[in-house]
């Protein structure tokens, strides 16, 4: 079984002026991360319901963006800080979910 929690996207008042970003409550509560476009995937099985595997997907790191918003943690540091099993870039989310959906479709 999987559960997917997204933090939301940054909204803009005008093309150059964003609203202040507030992460969705469920994603923020589970991760403590207030970063846009973050997605937390929790996995567990019926055979081991107490064992939960967490994977966090965050926007691809961009050094040009860091100039404007400030430096962000590396993927490894983010995982250690938030106690997340694995942290990956958002570009891999679709493939990850597709792979997992096949895994769980076969187990039903």
C-alpha positions in Angstrom: 0.0 0.0 0.0 1.1 3.5 -0.6 0.1 7.0 0.6 1.1 10.1 -1.3 1.2 13.6 0.2 2.0 16.7 -1.8 3.1 20.1 -0.3 1.5 22.2 -3.1 2.8 24.7 -5.6 3.8 28.3 -5.3 1.1 30.7 -6.5 1.7 34.1 -8.1 -0.1 37.4 -7.5 1.5 38.8 -10.7 4.0 37.1 -13.1 6.9 38.3 -10.9 5.4 38.5 -7.4 4.6 35.2 -5.6 2.3 34.8 -2.7 3.9 33.6 0.5 4.1 29.8 0.3 2.3 27.6 2.8 2.8 23.9 2.5 -0.3 21.7 2.8 -0.9 20.8 6.4 -0.6 17.0 6.0 2.7 17.1 4.1 4.1 19.7 6.5 3.0 17.7 9.5 4.6 14.5 8.3 7.9 16.0 7.1 8.4 19.3 8.8 9.4 20.6 5.3 8.0 23.9 4.0 9.2 23.5 0.4 7.0 23.8 -2.6 6.4 20.8 -4.9 7.6 18.3 -2.4 5.9 14.9 -2.4 6.1 12.3 0.4 5.4 8.7 -0.5 4.8 6.3 2.4 4.8 2.5 1.7 3.8 -0.4 3.9 2.6 -4.0 3.4 -0.1 -6.0 5.1 2.6 -8.6 6.2 4.6 -5.9 8.0 2.2 -3.0 8.7 4.6 -1.5 11.4 7.4 -1.1 8.8 6.9 2.1 6.8 9.3 3.2 4.1 9.4 6.9 3.3 10.5 8.5 0.1 10.6 12.2 -0.4 10.6 13.9 -3.8 11.8 17.5 -4.0 12.3 19.9 -6.9 15.5 19.3 -8.8 18.3 21.4 -7.3 19.2 24.4 -9.4 22.2 26.6 -8.6 20.6 29.5 -10.5 17.5 29.4 -8.4 19.6 29.3 -5.2 20.8 32.8 -6.0 17.2 34.1 -5.6 15.8 31.8 -2.9 18.9 31.0 -1.0 20.9 27.7 -0.8 18.9 24.5 -0.1 20.1 21.3 1.6 21.5 18.6 -0.6 19.3 15.5 -1.0 21.4 13.4 1.4 21.4 16.1 4.1 17.7 16.6 3.7 17.0 12.9 4.3 19.2 12.8 7.4 17.7 16.0 8.8 14.1 14.9 8.2 14.6 11.2 9.0 13.4 10.2 5.6 14.6 6.9 4.2 15.3 8.2 0.7 15.2 11.6 -1.0 15.0 11.9 -4.8 14.4 14.6 -7.3 10.8 15.2 -8.5 11.7 14.3 -12.1 11.7 10.7 -11.0 8.3 10.7 -9.2 6.2 9.5 -12.2 8.5 6.5 -12.9 8.6 5.7 -9.2 4.8 5.7 -8.8 4.4 3.7 -12.0 6.8 1.1 -10.8 5.2 0.9 -7.4 1.7 0.7 -8.8 2.8 -2.4 -10.8 4.2 -3.9 -7.6 1.0 -3.4 -5.7 -1.3 -4.4 -8.5 0.4 -7.8 -8.6 0.0 -8.3 -4.9 -3.8 -7.9 -4.8 
